[in-house]
Amino acid sequence: MKLTGSSRQLSGRRMSVVWVLSLLVAFVAGGTLAAAATEVTFWHALGSDHQAVLNELVAEFNAANPDVVVRAEYQGSYGDLQTKLIAAVSAGRAPTVSLVYNNWTAAFLDAGALVPVEQFFDHGEHGLSQAERDDYVASFVAANTWDGTWVTMPFNKSIYVLYYNQELLDRAGVGVPATMDELRAAAKAVKDKTGVYGFALKADIDHFGVFLHAFGGRWIEDGKTAFNGPEGVAALRFMQDLVLTDGSAYYHDGYLDEEFNVGNTAMFMATVATIPWVSNDLNWGAAPIPAGAVQASLVQGTDLAIFAQATPEEQLAAWRFVKFLTSPEVNARWAVATGYLPVRESAAQSATYQEYVNQDPKKYGAGVAQLEHAKFDPGLAAWFDARRNVTEAVEEALILGVDPQDALNRAAQATDRALGL
């Protein structure tokens, strides 16, 4: 039957009445009308056990904050995450929040793609007091600050330590090395007396960075590359001597903890995030990076960044999630479950984290103990190119026996060009 104009009007009224009645029923049943939850997409590159822990925290946040739904989306490796972020930002489809390295932060800042976390600090309900701001580890805050503005929030941060097999060191008659000279002597003693390599390392920029800082070097100084200076050359020559002169160390492309676990090496360097993968069938420990000219260790790991393409409501919801992940109690639990460092002083001093450290200080205490000596990669967009350049130099020195000065000079020249110098 064809509806007349009056029939259409009457049908609309009936539909309005039904709609109002349904709202009243919802109000009576629930006490209020439920608003749609704000959705936050969270991109990350944390796999395996770390992903499982992260998913538990996301579920906990969602349960406690019904007006927000965080969807954690694994993007593959960090290289995959970077590629996808660049594409998403360019296409106007950035996630609400993501893990980022600090050189990515620099590039995204240049593109106007990020919202500094500092803008939420004075929010009445969800802000951070000055005492809370001061509670974050100062070296992390400095690394997350650009031109005086706190841009990203530290999260899954780790620092290099020296892992050692106590049994092999005992058989060689040496102690845990505290200096680079002791490291070289211990590695040689282990190889000579047990037949097992004393040390394993990677031929890449990160391992070179550990030695560079220990020998007193810097990546950048006065706006120009400095890693090819005397300290950098000494660091790379030290690595080269371990492998090619002494024959007590070897380079390996895969996971060094796997080499350690099967008994191929007595010592290796990796971050504290490796702790969950070291076999407890071994009598092992983790010590501070041996001192060269100075005591220093390199920090690794990513930060939490909020993207500007999100709506203001989504940005605030993302901030609430970021604040939750870095809250003292949650951060302490995250650190214990994953091996990552606490990013807040109160988390490091909490009963949860102290109980974890005290169960075996020789395994779990070295990371936090080195925070006062922490060193960071430069927060420069061009550092992506530098990583490739320096890694090539380290490979040339360790694999081909190229003179460290020559190899680093070429890397520095290429990096200066990337920096526009």
C-alpha positions as CSV (number, residue, x, y, z in Angstrom):
1,M,0.0,0.0,0.0
2,K,1.2,3.4,-0.9
3,L,1.7,5.7,2.1
4,T,0.2,9.1,2.0
5,G,2.0,12.2,3.4
6,S,0.0,12.0,6.7
7,S,0.8,8.3,7.0
8,R,4.5,8.9,6.6
9,Q,4.3,11.6,9.3
10,L,2.4,9.3,11.6
11,S,5.0,6.5,11.0
12,G,7.8,8.9,11.9
13,R,6.0,9.8,15.1
14,R,5.6,6.2,16.0
15,M,9.3,5.5,15.3
16,S,10.2,8.5,17.5
17,V,8.1,7.2,20.3
18,V,9.7,3.7,20.0
19,W,13.2,5.3,20.0
20,V,12.4,7.4,23.1
21,L,11.0,4.4,24.9
22,S,14.1,2.4,24.1
23,L,16.3,5.1,25.6
24,L,14.2,5.2,28.7
25,V,14.5,1.4,29.1
26,A,18.3,1.7,28.7
27,F,18.4,4.5,31.3
28,V,16.3,2.5,33.8
29,A,18.4,-0.6,33.2
30,G,21.8,0.9,33.2
31,G,21.4,4.1,35.2
32,T,22.8,6.2,32.3
33,L,23.3,6.2,28.6
34,A,26.6,4.6,27.6
35,A,28.7,6.8,25.3
36,A,30.7,5.2,22.5
37,A,34.3,4.4,23.7
38,T,37.2,6.3,22.1
39,E,39.4,4.0,20.1
40,V,43.2,4.1,20.3
41,T,45.3,2.2,17.9
42,F,48.7,1.2,19.3
43,W,51.4,0.0,16.9
44,H,54.4,-1.9,18.3
45,A,57.1,-4.4,17.4
46,L,57.2,-6.4,20.5
47,G,56.9,-10.1,19.8
48,S,56.9,-13.4,21.6
49,D,56.8,-13.2,25.4
50,H,57.1,-9.4,25.5
51,Q,53.9,-9.2,23.3
52,A,52.0,-11.4,25.7
53,V,52.9,-9.2,28.6
54,L,52.0,-6.1,26.7
55,N,48.6,-7.6,25.7
56,E,47.9,-8.3,29.4
57,L,48.5,-4.7,30.2
58,V,46.4,-3.4,27.4
59,A,43.5,-5.7,28.6
60,E,44.0,-4.4,32.1
61,F,43.8,-0.7,31.0
62,N,40.7,-1.4,28.8
63,A,38.9,-3.1,31.7
64,A,39.7,-0.1,34.0
65,N,38.8,2.5,31.4
66,P,35.5,1.5,29.7
67,D,35.4,4.8,27.8
68,V,38.6,3.9,25.9
69,V,39.4,0.9,23.8
70,V,43.1,0.4,23.0
71,R,43.8,-2.0,20.2
72,A,47.4,-3.2,20.2
73,E,48.6,-4.1,16.7
74,Y,51.9,-5.9,16.2
75,Q,53.6,-4.6,13.1
76,G,56.5,-7.1,12.8
77,S,60.2,-6.1,13.2
78,Y,61.2,-2.6,14.1
79,G,62.2,-2.1,10.4
80,D,58.7,-3.1,9.4
81,L,57.2,-0.7,12.0
82,Q,59.3,2.2,10.7
83,T,58.3,1.5,7.1
84,K,54.6,1.2,8.0
85,L,54.7,4.4,10.1
86,I,56.2,6.4,7.3
87,A,53.6,5.2,4.9
88,A,50.8,5.7,7.3
89,V,51.8,9.2,8.2
90,S,52.2,10.1,4.5
91,A,48.7,8.7,3.7
92,G,47.0,10.4,6.6
93,R,46.3,7.1,8.4
94,A,48.8,7.2,11.3
95,P,48.0,5.1,14.4
96,T,47.0,7.0,17.6
97,V,50.2,6.0,19.4
98,S,53.2,3.9,18.5
99,L,56.6,2.8,19.7
100,V,59.4,4.9,18.0
101,Y,63.2,5.2,18.2
102,N,64.4,8.7,18.9
103,N,65.8,9.2,15.4
104,W,62.3,8.4,14.1
105,T,60.9,11.0,16.5
106,A,63.2,13.6,15.0
107,A,61.9,12.8,11.5
108,F,58.3,12.8,12.5
109,L,58.7,16.1,14.4
110,D,60.2,17.7,11.3
111,A,57.1,16.5,9.5
112,G,54.7,17.9,12.1
113,A,53.3,14.5,12.8
114,L,53.6,14.2,16.6
115,V,51.9,15.7,19.6
116,P,54.4,16.4,22.4
117,V,53.3,14.5,25.6
118,E,54.2,17.7,27.5
119,Q,51.0,19.3,26.4
120,F,49.0,16.9,28.6
121,F,50.9,17.5,31.8
122,D,48.7,20.3,33.0
123,H,45.4,18.5,32.2
124,G,43.2,18.8,35.2
125,E,42.1,15.2,35.5
126,H,44.8,13.3,33.7
127,G,47.9,15.4,34.0
128,L,51.3,14.9,35.7
129,S,52.3,16.7,38.8
130,Q,55.8,18.2,39.0
131,A,56.7,15.5,41.5
132,E,55.6,12.9,39.0
133,R,57.5,14.5,36.2
134,D,60.6,14.5,38.3
135,D,60.2,10.8,39.1
136,Y,61.1,9.8,35.5
137,V,64.8,8.9,35.1
138,A,66.5,12.1,34.1
139,S,68.7,10.7,31.4
140,F,65.6,9.2,29.7
141,V,63.8,12.5,29.9
142,A,66.7,14.3,28.3
143,A,66.8,11.8,25.4
144,N,63.0,12.4,24.9
145,T,63.3,16.2,24.8
146,W,63.7,18.3,21.7
147,D,64.4,22.1,21.9
148,G,63.2,22.1,25.5
149,T,60.0,20.2,24.9
150,W,59.3,16.8,26.3
151,V,58.0,15.0,23.1
152,T,57.8,11.3,23.7
153,M,57.6,9.0,26.8
154,P,60.3,6.4,27.6
155,F,58.9,2.9,27.7
156,N,60.8,-0.3,26.7
157,K,64.3,0.9,27.6
158,S,67.3,-1.3,28.0
159,I,71.0,-0.9,28.6
160,Y,74.0,-3.0,27.6
161,V,75.6,-5.3,30.2
162,L,78.2,-8.0,30.0
163,Y,76.9,-11.5,30.3
164,Y,79.3,-14.1,31.6
165,N,79.5,-17.8,32.2
166,Q,80.9,-18.2,35.7
167,E,82.0,-21.8,35.3
168,L,84.1,-21.0,32.2
169,L,85.7,-17.9,33.9
170,D,86.5,-20.1,36.9
171,R,88.1,-22.8,34.7
172,A,90.3,-20.1,33.1
173,G,91.2,-18.7,36.5
174,V,89.9,-15.2,35.8
175,G,87.4,-12.9,37.5
176,V,84.5,-11.0,36.0
177,P,86.3,-8.2,34.0
178,A,85.8,-4.6,35.2
179,T,88.0,-2.9,32.6
180,M,88.5,-3.4,28.9
181,D,92.1,-4.6,29.5
182,E,90.7,-7.2,31.9
183,L,88.1,-8.2,29.3
184,R,90.8,-8.8,26.7
185,A,92.9,-10.8,29.1
186,A,89.9,-12.9,30.3
187,A,88.8,-13.7,26.8
188,K,92.3,-14.9,25.9
189,A,92.6,-16.9,29.1
190,V,89.3,-18.7,28.5
191,K,90.2,-19.5,24.9
192,D,93.7,-20.8,25.8
193,K,92.6,-22.8,28.8
194,T,89.2,-24.2,27.8
195,G,89.2,-24.1,24.0
196,V,85.9,-22.1,24.2
197,Y,85.8,-18.6,22.7
198,G,86.1,-16.0,25.4
199,F,83.9,-13.4,23.8
200,A,81.3,-13.1,21.0
201,L,80.2,-9.8,19.4
202,K,78.2,-8.4,16.5
203,A,79.9,-6.6,13.6
204,D,77.4,-3.7,13.8
205,I,77.0,-0.1,14.9
206,D,75.4,-1.0,18.3
207,H,78.3,-3.1,19.5
208,F,80.8,-0.5,18.2
209,G,78.7,2.1,20.1
210,V,79.3,0.2,23.4
211,F,83.0,0.3,22.9
212,L,83.0,3.8,21.5
213,H,81.5,5.3,24.7
214,A,83.6,3.1,27.0
215,F,86.7,4.5,25.2
216,G,85.4,8.0,25.8
217,G,84.2,8.8,22.3
218,R,81.1,10.5,21.0
219,W,78.9,10.0,17.9
220,I,78.5,13.8,17.2
221,E,80.4,16.8,18.5
222,D,79.9,20.4,17.5
223,G,77.4,19.3,14.9
224,K,79.8,17.0,13.0
225,T,80.5,13.3,13.2
226,A,83.2,12.5,15.8
227,F,83.1,8.7,15.9
228,N,86.2,8.6,13.7
229,G,88.3,10.4,16.2
230,P,91.1,8.8,18.3
231,E,88.6,7.3,20.8
232,G,86.5,5.7,18.0
233,V,89.6,4.3,16.2
234,A,90.9,2.9,19.5
235,A,87.5,1.3,20.2
236,L,87.2,-0.4,16.7
237,R,90.9,-1.5,16.9
238,F,90.2,-3.1,20.3
239,M,87.3,-5.1,18.7
240,Q,89.5,-6.0,15.7
241,D,92.3,-7.2,18.0
242,L,90.0,-9.4,20.0
243,V,88.9,-11.2,16.8
244,L,91.8,-11.0,14.4
245,T,94.9,-10.6,16.6
246,D,94.1,-12.6,19.7
247,G,91.7,-15.1,18.1
248,S,89.8,-15.2,21.4
249,A,86.6,-13.6,20.1
250,Y,84.3,-14.0,17.1
251,Y,81.6,-12.1,15.4
252,H,78.1,-13.6,14.9
253,D,75.1,-12.4,12.9
254,G,72.5,-14.2,15.0
255,Y,71.4,-13.9,18.6
256,L,74.4,-14.0,20.9
257,D,72.4,-15.4,23.8
258,E,71.8,-18.5,21.7
259,E,75.6,-18.9,21.2
260,F,76.0,-18.3,25.0
261,N,73.4,-20.9,25.9
262,V,75.0,-23.7,23.9
263,G,78.4,-23.0,25.3
264,N,80.1,-21.4,22.3
265,T,81.3,-18.4,24.2
266,A,82.0,-17.4,27.8
267,M,81.0,-13.8,27.5
268,F,78.9,-11.5,25.3
269,M,77.3,-8.0,25.5
270,A,73.6,-7.4,25.0
271,T,70.9,-5.3,26.7
272,V,69.1,-6.3,29.8
273,A,66.1,-7.2,27.6
274,T,68.0,-10.4,26.8
275,I,67.8,-11.7,30.3
276,P,64.6,-13.7,29.8
277,W,66.4,-15.7,27.0
278,V,69.5,-16.6,28.9
279,S,69.4,-20.2,30.0
280,N,69.2,-20.8,33.7
281,D,70.8,-24.2,33.2
282,L,74.1,-22.1,33.2
283,N,75.7,-20.4,36.2
284,W,75.6,-17.0,34.6
285,G,75.7,-13.4,35.6
286,A,75.4,-9.9,34.2
287,A,77.9,-7.2,35.0
288,P,78.4,-3.5,34.1
289,I,80.1,-2.9,30.8
290,P,83.9,-2.9,31.5
291,A,85.4,0.6,31.7
292,G,87.8,1.8,29.2
293,A,88.7,5.5,29.5
294,V,85.4,6.0,31.3
295,Q,82.5,3.9,32.7
296,A,79.7,4.1,30.2
297,S,76.9,2.0,28.6
298,L,74.6,2.4,25.7
299,V,70.9,2.6,26.1
300,Q,68.6,1.0,23.5
301,G,64.8,0.7,23.1
302,T,61.9,2.7,22.0
303,D,59.5,5.4,23.3
304,L,55.8,6.1,23.1
305,A,54.7,8.7,20.6
306,I,51.3,10.2,20.1
307,F,50.4,11.2,16.5
308,A,48.9,14.5,15.5
309,Q,46.5,13.0,12.9
310,A,44.3,11.7,15.7
311,T,41.4,13.7,17.0
312,P,41.9,15.7,20.3
313,E,39.7,13.0,22.0
314,E,41.8,10.2,20.7
315,Q,45.0,12.0,21.6
316,L,43.9,12.4,25.2
317,A,42.8,8.8,25.4
318,A,46.2,7.8,24.0
319,W,47.9,10.0,26.7
320,R,45.9,8.2,29.4
321,F,47.2,4.9,28.1
322,V,50.8,6.2,27.9
323,K,50.5,7.5,31.5
324,F,49.1,4.1,32.6
325,L,52.0,2.1,31.0
326,T,54.6,4.3,32.7
327,S,52.9,4.5,36.1
328,P,55.2,3.3,38.8
329,E,53.4,0.0,39.7
330,V,52.7,-1.0,36.1
331,N,56.2,0.0,35.0
332,A,57.8,-2.1,37.7
333,R,55.7,-5.1,36.7
334,W,56.6,-4.6,33.1
335,A,60.3,-4.4,34.0
336,V,60.2,-7.6,36.0
337,A,58.3,-9.5,33.4
338,T,60.5,-8.4,30.4
339,G,63.9,-7.5,31.7
340,Y,63.5,-3.9,30.5
341,L,64.6,-1.1,32.8
342,P,62.2,0.9,35.0
343,V,61.7,4.4,33.5
344,R,60.7,5.9,36.9
345,E,62.8,6.1,40.1
346,S,59.8,5.0,42.2
347,A,59.4,1.9,40.0
348,A,63.1,1.0,40.4
349,Q,62.8,1.4,44.2
350,S,59.4,-0.3,44.5
351,A,59.1,-3.6,46.5
352,T,58.1,-5.3,43.2
353,Y,61.3,-4.4,41.4
354,Q,63.6,-4.7,44.4
355,E,62.3,-8.2,45.2
356,Y,63.2,-9.1,41.6
357,V,66.7,-7.7,41.8
358,N,67.4,-9.2,45.2
359,Q,66.5,-12.7,44.2
360,D,69.8,-12.8,42.3
361,P,71.7,-9.4,42.2
362,K,74.5,-10.8,40.1
363,K,71.9,-11.4,37.3
364,Y,69.5,-8.5,37.7
365,G,71.3,-5.6,39.3
366,A,73.7,-4.4,36.6
367,G,71.2,-2.6,34.4
368,V,69.9,-0.1,36.9
369,A,73.3,0.3,38.4
370,Q,74.6,1.8,35.1
371,L,71.9,4.4,34.5
372,E,74.1,7.1,35.8
373,H,76.5,6.3,33.0
374,A,73.9,5.9,30.3
375,K,74.7,7.1,26.7
376,F,72.2,7.5,23.9
377,D,72.2,7.5,20.1
378,P,71.7,10.9,18.5
379,G,68.1,12.0,18.1
380,L,68.7,13.0,14.4
381,A,66.6,12.0,11.5
382,A,69.8,11.3,9.5
383,W,70.9,8.7,12.0
384,F,69.2,6.0,9.9
385,D,71.9,6.6,7.3
386,A,74.6,6.7,9.9
387,R,73.6,3.3,11.2
388,R,74.2,1.8,7.8
389,N,77.5,3.7,7.3
390,V,79.0,2.7,10.6
391,T,77.9,-0.9,10.4
392,E,79.7,-1.2,7.1
393,A,82.9,0.2,8.7
394,V,82.7,-2.3,11.5
395,E,82.2,-5.1,9.1
396,E,85.2,-4.0,7.0
397,A,87.4,-3.9,10.1
398,L,86.3,-7.2,11.7
399,I,85.7,-9.3,8.5
400,L,88.1,-7.9,6.0
401,G,90.8,-6.5,8.3
402,V,90.5,-3.0,7.0
403,D,92.4,-0.4,9.1
404,P,89.9,1.1,11.6
405,Q,90.9,4.7,10.8
406,D,90.2,4.3,7.1
407,A,86.9,2.4,7.6
408,L,85.6,5.0,10.1
409,N,86.7,8.0,8.0
410,R,84.7,6.7,5.1
411,A,81.7,6.2,7.4
412,A,82.1,9.7,8.8
413,Q,82.3,11.3,5.4
414,A,79.1,9.6,4.3
415,T,77.3,10.5,7.5
416,D,78.4,14.1,7.2
417,R,76.8,14.2,3.8
418,A,73.6,12.7,5.2
419,L,73.6,15.5,7.9
420,G,73.9,18.1,5.1
421,L,77.5,19.1,6.1
